[in-house]
Amino acid sequence: MELSSDVKNAVHANRKIDAIKRLRVEHNLGLKEAKDIIDTYIDENRHLLVNQRAGRDSSFGPILVIVILGCVIYAAYRAFS
């Protein structure tokens, strides 16, 4: 079954429940059947979803490390001068 762009967008935005609801309305499916279809889509496209999430999550980590390191260096400077 081909999923609509609305359903795919919901999955890629990590809104699984919304994707299931949209699929049920679009194709008049039961809850279990729609959930199974979404789960299958996620399993088959996991590489796309993982890469997408990794790109979002990893951008904040280095900035946080730099800020914390800067605070530690500044505190050491103030303590020993």
C-alpha positions in Angstrom: 0.0 0.0 0.0 1.4 3.4 -1.0 1.3 5.9 1.9 0.3 9.5 1.3 2.7 12.3 1.9 0.8 13.3 5.0 1.2 9.9 6.6 4.9 9.8 5.6 5.5 13.3 6.9 3.9 12.3 10.3 6.2 9.3 10.5 9.3 11.3 9.6 8.3 13.9 12.2 8.2 11.1 14.8 4.4 11.4 15.2 3.5 7.7 14.9 0.0 8.0 16.4 -0.9 10.8 14.0 0.4 8.7 11.1 -1.8 5.8 12.2 -4.9 8.1 12.6 -4.3 9.6 9.1 -3.9 6.2 7.5 -7.1 4.9 9.1 -9.1 7.8 7.8 -7.6 7.7 4.3 -8.1 4.0 3.8 -10.9 3.1 6.3 -8.7 0.7 8.2 -8.9 -0.8 11.6 -6.4 0.3 14.3 -4.3 -2.9 14.3 -4.1 -3.0 10.5 -3.1 0.6 10.3 -0.5 0.2 13.1 1.0 -2.9 11.3 1.3 -0.9 8.1 3.1 2.0 9.8 5.3 -0.4 11.7 6.3 -2.1 8.5 7.0 1.3 6.8 9.2 2.3 9.8 11.1 -1.0 9.7 11.7 -0.8 5.9 12.8 2.8 6.1 14.7 2.7 9.4 17.9 3.9 7.7 16.1 7.1 6.6 14.6 7.7 10.0 17.8 7.0 11.9 19.8 9.4 9.7 17.2 12.1 10.0 17.1 11.8 13.8 20.9 11.6 14.1 21.3 14.8 12.2 18.8 16.6 14.4 20.2 15.3 17.7 23.9 15.6 17.0 24.0 19.3 16.3 23.4 20.4 19.9 25.9 18.1 21.6 29.2 19.8 20.4 27.8 23.2 21.3 27.0 22.0 24.8 30.5 20.6 25.2 32.1 23.8 24.1 29.9 25.9 26.5 30.6 23.6 29.5 34.4 23.5 28.7 34.4 27.3 28.4 32.7 27.6 31.8 35.2 25.3 33.4 38.2 27.1 32.0 36.8 30.5 33.1 36.1 29.1 36.6 39.6 27.8 36.8 41.0 31.1 35.6 39.0 33.0 38.3 40.0 30.6 41.0 43.7 30.7 40.4 44.3 34.4 39.5 
